Amino acid sequence: MSTIDSAPEGGKFRAKAASGLDATAGAWGDGNLLCVQVDASGTLALATASSCDGVILTSEGKRDNTATNYKKVVGGDYYTVLRFAEMVELDGWTSPTVSAGDTLYAAASGDVTSTASDEAVVLGWVVQGMGTSGMKFVLDIGGTIPEGVLSSADIDIGIAAGGAAGDITVTGVAATDQLISVLAFTRSSTVTAVVAGGAAGDFTVTGIATADTLISVTRLGAGRLTSFVVTGGGAGDLTVTGIATADRLVSVVAIDGAGDAVLDLTSEFTISAADTINNGGGTATTDHEVLVFYEDATDQAADLTSEFTISAADTINNGGGTATTGDMLFVQYRDSLDGDIEDLVSEFSVTALNTINNAAGTATTGRELLVLYSS
């Protein structure tokens, strides 16, 4: 499901969907993103490759994800049209297959492509690609590239670690290159928490913020959530003593030896046999400890995500929903960005091979920089 991590006020506007757009399904992401254009009457119509004013979530304002029109536009309704934002596709990304650094372009019928063409509108850039299982991308309609000045073939992209104001290493940039954009951002991460159930209403999830994105809330039978730590290895079988094929795999997280890199590999693993989980063809976990949570099949889980919202700092709420007294709640949420995306290109210059510099400018320690430049 596509979600918005950050969307500054200057990067979006509201507009009404034209009647002709009614019942149009989302074209990309997992089917809830659609490129649109503003027509002569000021309403939203379907975009083309060469005419795109922004992107909408066709599921905006809808809560019942089982409804047949959940991912379809409702003509006459107002939608938030995004022009500048950071977005995350959590799962279900179908096509095209993308990698970090790829450029996204508008395509026919409100769709997206990673294949450049002379007339296509630039939608943005992929910050973190995961093949067809999801991605994170910066949406910047038209980019900062003046029309007719540069073609997509002239653009190079680098991702660099931020730091104190001053020199930043961007491998590949040359002293004669021109900076187009320097976007500072912080990668969001998936956080898990287990809290005691109770009467419908408020539940304390320490650390969650109203700007975060709630991914899932799963009710587990009290005492039935089991954890197991196993030493990682190559992609394939890992031994989890006690797990059975009828059990439900809840989470698989790999932690490196230093404890400063965490990989959520849940989507890669299945319970392939008694005492065994498997991610054949997936990510190797060599030099990692793998923390496995699974639910015993004797106490089935219930997905209560649709009932819950983040109602306040450290709080989720399902007022009027299902009572979970005596159970445990397994909560997953995505941390919001540490502030909005910042374009710092006005501070930076290329000072040497592989080096850009913003001496006396904004410190970007703990952040990453998406750098666009032309040769």
C-alpha positions in Angstrom: 0.0 0.0 0.0 1.4 3.4 -1.0 1.6 5.9 1.8 2.9 9.5 2.2 5.9 9.9 4.5 6.3 13.6 4.1 4.5 16.3 2.0 5.4 19.9 2.7 2.5 22.4 2.4 4.1 24.0 -0.7 4.2 20.7 -2.5 0.5 19.8 -2.7 -2.9 21.3 -3.5 -6.6 20.2 -3.3 -8.8 19.8 -6.4 -12.0 18.1 -7.4 -12.0 15.0 -9.5 -13.9 15.5 -12.8 -17.0 13.3 -13.4 -15.1 11.7 -16.3 -12.5 10.4 -13.8 -15.2 8.6 -11.7 -14.4 4.8 -11.1 -10.9 5.2 -12.6 -8.6 2.8 -10.7 -5.1 3.6 -9.6 -2.6 2.7 -12.2 0.6 2.2 -10.3 2.1 1.4 -6.9 0.0 -1.5 -5.7 -2.9 0.1 -7.6 -3.8 3.2 -5.5 -1.5 5.8 -7.2 -2.7 7.8 -10.3 -1.1 10.6 -12.3 -3.6 13.4 -13.0 -3.7 16.8 -14.8 -5.9 19.9 -14.1 -8.3 20.4 -17.0 -9.6 23.7 -18.4 -12.4 23.8 -15.8 -10.0 23.4 -12.9 -10.9 19.8 -12.2 -8.8 16.7 -12.2 -8.5 14.5 -15.3 -6.4 11.6 -16.3 -2.7 12.5 -17.0 -0.8 11.6 -20.1 3.0 11.0 -20.4 3.6 14.6 -21.4 0.9 16.3 -19.2 1.0 15.5 -15.5 0.3 18.0 -12.7 0.6 15.7 -9.8 -0.2 12.3 -8.2 -3.2 11.3 -6.1 -3.9 8.4 -3.7 -7.1 6.9 -5.1 -7.8 5.4 -1.7 -7.6 8.8 0.1 -10.3 9.1 2.8 -11.5 5.5 2.5 -11.2 3.0 5.3 -12.8 -0.2 4.0 -10.0 -1.8 2.0 -12.3 -4.7 1.1 -14.7 -2.4 -0.8 -14.7 -2.8 -4.6 -14.1 0.9 -5.1 -11.4 1.2 -2.5 -8.7 2.0 -5.1 -11.0 3.9 -7.5 -11.6 7.6 -7.9 -14.9 9.1 -6.9 -15.9 11.8 -9.4 -16.8 15.0 -7.6 -14.7 14.3 -4.5 -11.7 16.4 -3.6 -8.3 14.9 -3.6 -4.8 16.0 -2.4 -2.6 16.4 -5.5 1.0 15.7 -4.6 3.8 17.5 -6.4 6.6 17.3 -3.9 6.6 14.6 -1.2 8.4 11.5 0.0 6.4 8.3 -0.4 6.7 4.7 0.5 5.2 1.6 -1.2 5.0 -0.9 1.6 4.2 -4.0 -0.5 2.6 -5.1 -3.7 4.6 -3.0 -6.1 4.0 -4.6 -9.5 5.9 -2.7 -12.2 8.2 -1.5 -13.4 11.0 -3.1 -11.4 13.1 -0.3 -9.8 16.3 0.3 -8.0 17.8 3.1 -5.9 18.7 6.0 -8.2 16.1 5.2 -11.0 14.1 8.1 -12.4 10.3 7.8 -12.6 8.4 9.3 -15.6 4.7 9.8 -16.3 3.2 7.3 -18.7 -0.1 7.0 -20.6 -3.4 6.6 -18.7 -2.1 7.9 -15.4 0.6 5.2 -15.1 4.4 5.4 -14.4 7.5 4.1 -16.1 11.2 4.1 -15.5 12.0 4.4 -19.2 12.9 7.9 -20.3 11.4 9.6 -23.4 11.7 13.1 -24.7 8.2 14.2 -23.9 7.6 12.4 -20.6 7.2 14.4 -17.4 9.8 13.6 -14.7 7.9 12.4 -11.5 10.8 11.9 -9.2 13.6 9.5 -8.1 13.8 6.2 -6.3 15.6 6.5 -3.0 15.3 2.9 -2.0 14.2 0.2 -4.3 13.2 -3.4 -3.4 12.4 -4.9 -6.8 8.7 -5.7 -7.0 8.1 -5.8 -3.2 8.2 -2.1 -2.5 10.2 1.1 -2.7 10.7 4.6 -1.3 10.7 7.5 -3.7 11.0 11.3 -3.8 8.1 12.8 -5.7 9.1 16.1 -7.4 6.9 16.7 -10.4 9.0 18.1 -13.2 12.0 18.2 -10.8 14.1 21.3 -10.7 15.2 21.0 -14.4 14.1 23.9 -16.6 12.2 22.5 -19.6 14.4 22.3 -22.7 17.7 22.9 -20.8 18.5 19.3 -19.9 17.3 15.9 -21.1 17.1 12.9 -18.8 20.3 11.5 -20.4 22.2 14.5 -19.0 21.3 13.7 -15.4 23.4 11.7 -13.0 22.3 10.7 -9.5 24.3 10.1 -6.3 23.3 9.1 -2.8 25.6 10.3 -0.1 25.8 10.2 3.7 25.3 13.6 5.3 27.5 15.2 7.9 28.7 18.4 9.3 28.6 21.5 7.1 31.5 21.3 4.7 32.8 18.6 2.3 30.4 15.7 1.4 31.7 12.8 -0.7 29.5 12.1 -3.8 31.2 9.4 -5.9 31.2 10.2 -9.6 30.7 14.0 -9.5 33.3 16.0 -11.3 34.6 19.5 -10.6 33.0 20.7 -13.9 29.6 19.2 -13.2 26.5 21.3 -12.4 24.4 20.6 -9.3 20.7 20.4 -10.1 19.3 19.4 -6.7 20.6 18.3 -3.2 17.7 16.8 -1.2 18.4 16.0 2.4 16.2 13.3 4.0 16.1 10.7 6.7 15.1 7.2 6.0 12.1 6.0 7.9 12.1 2.6 9.6 9.7 0.0 10.6 9.2 -0.3 14.4 7.5 -3.2 16.3 6.0 -3.2 19.7 4.1 -5.8 21.8 1.5 -4.3 24.2 -1.1 -5.9 26.5 -4.7 -5.9 25.2 -7.7 -4.6 27.1 -11.0 -2.9 26.7 -11.6 -1.1 23.4 -10.0 2.4 23.5 -6.5 3.8 24.2 -3.4 1.6 24.2 0.1 2.8 25.1 2.7 2.3 22.4 5.8 4.1 23.7 7.5 6.1 21.0 4.8 6.2 18.4 4.0 9.7 17.1 0.9 11.1 15.3 3.1 11.7 12.2 4.0 8.0 12.0 2.2 5.5 9.8 0.4 2.6 11.4 1.2 -0.6 9.4 -0.6 -3.3 11.4 -2.2 -4.2 14.7 -2.5 -8.0 15.3 -4.3 -9.5 18.2 -2.3 -12.5 19.7 -3.4 -14.9 22.4 -1.7 -14.1 25.7 1.5 -16.0 26.0 1.3 -17.5 22.5 3.8 -15.1 20.8 7.1 -16.9 20.8 10.5 -15.5 20.0 13.6 -17.3 18.9 17.2 -16.0 18.1 19.2 -17.9 15.4 22.6 -17.2 13.9 22.1 -16.1 10.3 23.7 -17.5 7.2 23.2 -17.7 3.5 19.8 -17.3 1.9 17.8 -20.5 2.5 16.9 -22.6 5.6 17.3 -21.3 9.2 16.6 -23.6 12.2 14.0 -22.3 14.6 13.5 -25.0 17.1 9.8 -25.5 18.0 8.2 -23.8 15.1 5.6 -25.8 13.2 4.2 -25.5 9.6 0.8 -24.7 11.1 2.2 -21.7 13.0 2.1 -18.2 11.7 5.3 -16.3 11.1 4.9 -12.8 12.6 8.3 -11.1 12.1 11.8 -11.9 11.0 14.4 -9.2 11.8 18.1 -9.5 11.1 20.5 -7.5 13.3 24.2 -7.2 12.4 27.0 -7.9 14.9 27.4 -4.2 15.8 23.7 -3.8 16.4 23.5 -0.7 14.2 21.9 -2.2 11.1 18.4 -3.8 11.2 16.8 -5.6 8.3 13.0 -6.5 8.3 13.0 -9.7 6.2 9.5 -10.9 7.2 8.2 -10.8 3.7 11.0 -13.1 2.5 10.5 -16.0 4.9 8.0 -18.8 5.1 7.8 -21.8 7.5 9.0 -24.5 5.2 9.1 -27.5 7.6 9.1 -28.3 11.3 11.8 -26.3 13.1 12.7 -24.5 9.8 12.1 -21.2 8.1 13.3 -20.4 4.6 14.0 -17.5 2.3 15.6 -19.3 -0.6 16.7 -16.7 -3.2 16.3 -13.9 -0.7 18.7 -11.8 1.5 21.7 -13.5 3.1 21.9 -13.0 6.8 25.6 -14.0 7.3 27.2 -12.1 10.3 23.7 -11.3 11.6 21.6 -12.5 14.5 18.0 -13.2 13.3 15.2 -12.5 15.7 12.1 -14.5 14.9 8.6 -14.0 16.3 5.9 -16.5 15.5 2.4 -17.4 16.7 1.4 -20.8 17.8 -1.4 -22.2 15.7 -3.4 -23.2 18.7 -4.2 -19.5 19.2 -5.0 -17.8 15.9 -4.3 -14.1 15.4 -6.8 -11.5 14.3 -5.9 -8.5 12.2 -7.4 -5.4 13.8 -5.5 -2.8 11.8 -8.6 -1.3 10.3 -10.0 -0.5 13.8 -6.9 1.5 15.1 -5.6 5.0 14.6 -2.7 6.8 16.1 -4.7 9.2 18.3 -1.9 10.9 20.2 1.8 10.6 21.1 2.5 7.1 22.5 -1.1 6.1 21.9 -3.2 4.1 19.5 -7.0 3.8 19.8 -9.8 1.6 18.7 -12.7 3.2 20.5 -15.9 1.2 19.8 -13.9 -1.6 18.4 -12.9 -5.1 19.5 -12.0 -5.8 23.1 -8.7 -7.6 23.5 -8.6 -8.2 27.2 -6.3 -11.1 28.1 -4.6 -11.0 24.7 -1.5 -9.3 23.4 -1.3 -6.8 20.5 1.6 -6.9 18.1 1.9 -3.4 16.6 4.0 -2.4 13.6 4.4 1.2 12.5 6.7 3.2 10.3 8.6 6.1 11.8 8.0 9.5 10.2 10.8 11.5 8.7 12.9 13.6 11.0 11.5 16.8 9.5 10.6 17.6 5.9 12.7 16.9 2.9 15.0 19.9 2.4 16.4 21.0 -1.0 19.8 22.4 0.0 21.1 23.0 -3.6 21.5 26.7 -3.0 24.0 26.0 -0.2 26.2 23.5 -2.1 28.7 23.7 -4.9 31.0 21.2 -6.6 34.5 21.9 -5.3 36.5 18.9 -6.5 36.3 15.4 -7.9 33.8 13.4 -5.9 33.2 16.4 -3.5 30.4 18.9 -2.9 30.7 21.5 -0.2 28.3 23.8 1.9 30.8 25.3 4.3 28.9 27.3 7.0 25.6 25.9 5.7 23.2 23.3 7.1 24.6 20.3 8.9 23.1 17.1 7.6 24.5 14.7 10.2 22.4 11.5 10.5 20.6 12.2 7.2 21.2 11.2 3.6 21.6 13.4 0.5 20.0 12.6 -2.9 22.2 14.5 -5.3 21.2 15.3 -8.9 23.9 16.7 -11.2 24.7 17.1 -14.9 27.9 16.8 -16.8 
